[in-house]
Amino acid sequence: MKKKLNLAPVFFVGPHVILFAVFVLLPTIYGIYASFTKWNLMNDPVWVGLDNYKTILFDSGSTFHTQFQNGLKNTLIFVVLSVPLLIIIPLMIAVALEHKKVKMKNLIQSILYIPGLISISAAALIWLLIFNKQLGITGNIFGSQIAWPTHQPYAWLIIIVITIWGGVGGNMIIYRASISGVAPDLYESAELDGAGAIRRFTSITLPSIRFPLIYTFVMTTAGAFNVFGQPLMMTDGGPQQSTHVLMMYIRQLAFGNGESIAGMASAMAVLLGLIILVISALQYYVMNRNAA
Amino acid sequence: MDNRPALNGQGASKKGLGISISKYISYFFLISLCLIWVIPVIFGVSTSFRSQTEVVSSGFRLFPEQWILENYVKILDNTSTAPILRWLMNSLFIATLHTFLVVVIISITGYGYSRMKFKGRDTLFFTLLGISFFPGVVNLIPSYKIIDALGWVNTSWAMIIPGLAGMGNIFLVRQFMNGIPRELDESATVDGASDFRIYASVILPLMKPILIVCGLFSFTGSWNDFLWPVIVFTDVDKMPVTAGLLLLQDIYGNYRMIGQLMGSAILAIIPTMLLFLFAQKYFVQSINLNSGIKG
């Protein structure tokens, strides 16, 4: 009996391992390989070594170089503008919601979460109307005749607004669940010792939700580097390419009109991927060390 | 003797004052946010019930002067250039089947990684988890190539199957399952129950909350996915609604048919809203990352 090979684990874990191999592992390896090739998605990739990377990083005469630089710059602007707000606002909401005298917590939470359920393509239609200078709220109530999507810094502003509106819900739920898990007697004894609200927040709440904070910070940042839908729908990369983010260039090169330049796009994707990995690792390392 | 109650009383009233001030600050903050958050949705909904002349002429109003259904009638009639009903059905099929398969896969796989004993189990799990942290941008283009090779371009399978390979939900499920007492399945094993039996009749019923939460994430994730469908679908009839809405800006002449544009957006958000209302109560209890991973 005992010598018989136990096949049960294969039935339980096997199907997912196969899916993982086909739809995650294989494409990842192939994506890295493709970044060293000249490839148009149709024919077989032709090995060109580091050529794509050299062009993207150093050939200042090439459009790929300028596209990468511009895309990366705009992506970084988005990350720097959106991530702090996507951490701080949900944290403030969660703290306010955990106030013991505040009622209707679940209703408030639902209202703030609802935009997170709306796809970017639907949300953008609504917000573009709101920011429409003739028809929307901004034009009619505030009397502003600004053409938001086609003028800076307003183009960034509306991209950030729709991002925050749709994005706070997820982190808020994580923080709220985490804060409600903190033992109440910690707060009670701190209160007896005369610790004020700010003191209680910095010395009890923050340390207790250290892990969720690191987790959301790393995930939110990585997500922000992948930004695509908001600038595509709200500004289509404009004005003058100033909101054209890296993912938009990658998609354009690989799947846009005309000949696909998938090898070059793959190299850009690998570079973006490396940036995300390095930044995630740095965040994790620094925050974990500082908090310990 | 006289001092003590007085001091206590003073302390208590000070503390009470602090709490009520912070209560009002909290309320003010939360209610203003709620208003800002909900007004765009109300404005979108009400605009979808407005006539074009009212939208253009009457200035800003939160609610229409006259509620009309004409926009929705036109949306549903326009099956040639903007077949939104078709798109909605496509999305519904994709998201429902995807969610069902996700729940099956994650519960089975989670059982494997949490309750079964086999050599290399944890090594395998953490290796896959580590690989899955590699940013998805890199596999985007080859994923398209694989979908193409499978003949899935412009089909729902392109959106239903690849997403099943993710590790995030399996991680959550394994975490949750590790919290279920081992005695439960040990006693079932002694009684001679097979792994499949234990999975189906002991563990699965206990998994309801986490599976509902993961199911909701999968459904909304699949319903709202944008980048991937924009790449995979070129055929207007086969698209899910997110990709379809991208076309609408042009089809409805960049806000020249505003009511219909808004109506389409509203139709596209109803299903995820309904699902959220249904699954809401499972939310806060299930996602407790503190107790889950801290140790």
Interface residues (C-beta under 8 A of the other chain):
Chain A: N6 A8 P9 F11 F12 V13 P15 H16 V17 L19 F20 V22 F23 V24 L25 L26 P27 T28 Y30 G31 I32 A34 L41 M92 I93 A96 L97 H99 K101 V102 N106 I108 Q109 S110 I111 L112 Y113 I114 P115 G116 L117 I118 S119 I120 S121 A122 A123 L125 I126 W127 L128 L129 I130 N132 Q134 L135 G136 I137 N140 I141 W165 I173 I174 R176 A177 S178 S180 G181 V182 E191 G196 A197 S208 I209 F211 P212 Y215 A222 F225 N226 F228 G229 L232 M233 M247 I250 R251 A254 F255 A262 A265 S266 A269 V270 L272 G273 I276 L277 S280
Chain B: K15 G18 I19 S20 S22 K23 I25 S26 Y27 F29 L30 I31 L33 C34 I36 W37 V38 I39 P40 V41 F43 G44 T47 V55 V56 G59 F60 I105 I108 T109 Y111 G112 Y113 M116 F118 R121 L124 L128 I131 S132 F133 F134 P135 G136 V137 V138 N139 L140 I141 P142 S143 Y144 K145 I146 I161 P162 L164 A165 G166 M167 I170 S194 D195 F196 Y199 T220 W223 N224 F226 L227 V230 I231 V241 T242 A243 L245 L246 L248 Q249 Y255 I258 L261 M262 S264 A265 I266 A268 I269 T272 M273 F276 L277 Q280 K281 F283 V284 Q285 I287 N288 L289 N290 S291 I293 K294
